[in-house]
């Protein structure tokens, strides 16, 4: 940033832009692009998300280099984003070639990928640990204290925006599921002259007998208009 005083305004613009996106994928894609524009010195950026079983993946990145740098950390189970997710809220690596914290990852990322410095920020919202935002530069000592501060704020706004988008998506899925189940129940009511309670009970019983999720069974019934065998 050219002027420190403009940082709060820039972060506010980022927050509004992220909130305007309608899906989590779109939100993360925009976030990594804005990270490069907002955090001085950043050439590449990525977002890593934690899934069940402590599985981590990179759903959004600005370049192949960012993707490869993240992927190598997953394979070796070491690196700044791994540390940011599990150990420290912020991880700064001013000179990767001279940093011995991550064994094999550091030298390989520096030599093979041309990475000079890295910042990784934990992404969390309401005590829910989402993952990490990482920014990469080909030059060592590229990030300063102001970049760390802007990155912390940026990661916080990104985490909130992603959480909101994911919550909305889950609600949409739940509404769609209830709608399909309602349609399937209506088909059983009409075909077998059942009331709603008995029709829904029959649908649940078939689901249990076939060991098929209720929503999947309902989709099949609505699609084929036939009772599953």
MOCORDA-V39768 format. One record per backbone hydrogen bond with DSSP energy under -0.5 kcal/mol. CO is the residue of the C=O (numbers start at 1). NH is the residue of the N-H. If there is no record, write none. Layout:
# MOCORDA-V39768
co:CO nh:NH
co:CO nh:NH
This chain:
# MOCORDA-V39768
co:3 nh:6
co:4 nh:7
co:6 nh:10
co:7 nh:11
co:8 nh:12
co:9 nh:13
co:10 nh:14
co:11 nh:15
co:12 nh:16
co:13 nh:17
co:14 nh:18
co:15 nh:19
co:16 nh:20
co:17 nh:21
co:18 nh:21
co:23 nh:27
co:24 nh:28
co:25 nh:29
co:26 nh:30
co:27 nh:31
co:28 nh:32
co:29 nh:33
co:30 nh:34
co:31 nh:35
co:32 nh:36
co:33 nh:37
co:34 nh:38
co:35 nh:39
co:38 nh:40
co:39 nh:42
co:44 nh:136
co:45 nh:62
co:46 nh:134
co:47 nh:59
co:47 nh:60
co:48 nh:132
co:49 nh:57
co:51 nh:54
co:51 nh:55
co:52 nh:55
co:55 nh:51
co:57 nh:49
co:57 nh:59
co:60 nh:47
co:63 nh:67
co:64 nh:68
co:65 nh:69
co:66 nh:70
co:67 nh:71
co:68 nh:72
co:69 nh:73
co:70 nh:74
co:71 nh:75
co:72 nh:76
co:73 nh:77
co:73 nh:78
co:79 nh:83
co:80 nh:84
co:81 nh:85
co:82 nh:86
co:83 nh:87
co:83 nh:88
co:89 nh:122
co:91 nh:120
co:93 nh:118
co:94 nh:141
co:95 nh:98
co:96 nh:99
co:98 nh:100
co:100 nh:103
co:102 nh:105
co:102 nh:106
co:103 nh:107
co:104 nh:108
co:105 nh:109
co:106 nh:110
co:107 nh:111
co:108 nh:112
co:108 nh:113
co:109 nh:113
co:109 nh:115
co:110 nh:114
co:116 nh:96
co:117 nh:137
co:118 nh:93
co:119 nh:135
co:120 nh:91
co:121 nh:133
co:122 nh:124
co:123 nh:130
co:123 nh:131
co:125 nh:128
co:127 nh:129
co:128 nh:125
co:128 nh:130
co:130 nh:50
co:131 nh:123
co:132 nh:48
co:133 nh:121
co:134 nh:46
co:135 nh:119
co:136 nh:43
co:136 nh:44
co:137 nh:116
co:137 nh:117
co:139 nh:142
co:144 nh:148
co:145 nh:149
co:146 nh:150
co:147 nh:151
co:148 nh:152
co:149 nh:153
co:150 nh:154
co:151 nh:155
co:152 nh:156
co:153 nh:157
co:154 nh:158
co:155 nh:159
co:156 nh:160
co:157 nh:161
co:158 nh:162
co:159 nh:163
co:160 nh:164
co:161 nh:165
co:162 nh:166
co:163 nh:167
co:164 nh:168
co:165 nh:169
co:166 nh:170
co:167 nh:171
co:168 nh:172
co:169 nh:173
co:170 nh:174
co:171 nh:175
co:172 nh:176
co:173 nh:177
co:174 nh:178
co:175 nh:179
co:176 nh:180
co:177 nh:181
co:178 nh:182
co:179 nh:183
co:180 nh:184
co:181 nh:185
co:182 nh:186
co:183 nh:187
co:184 nh:188
co:185 nh:189
co:186 nh:190
co:187 nh:191
co:188 nh:192
co:189 nh:193
co:189 nh:194
co:195 nh:199
co:196 nh:200
co:197 nh:201
co:198 nh:202
co:199 nh:203
co:200 nh:204
co:201 nh:205
co:202 nh:206
co:203 nh:207
co:204 nh:208
co:205 nh:209
co:206 nh:210
co:207 nh:211
co:207 nh:212
co:213 nh:217
co:214 nh:218
co:215 nh:219
co:216 nh:220
co:217 nh:221
co:218 nh:222
co:219 nh:223
co:220 nh:224
co:221 nh:225
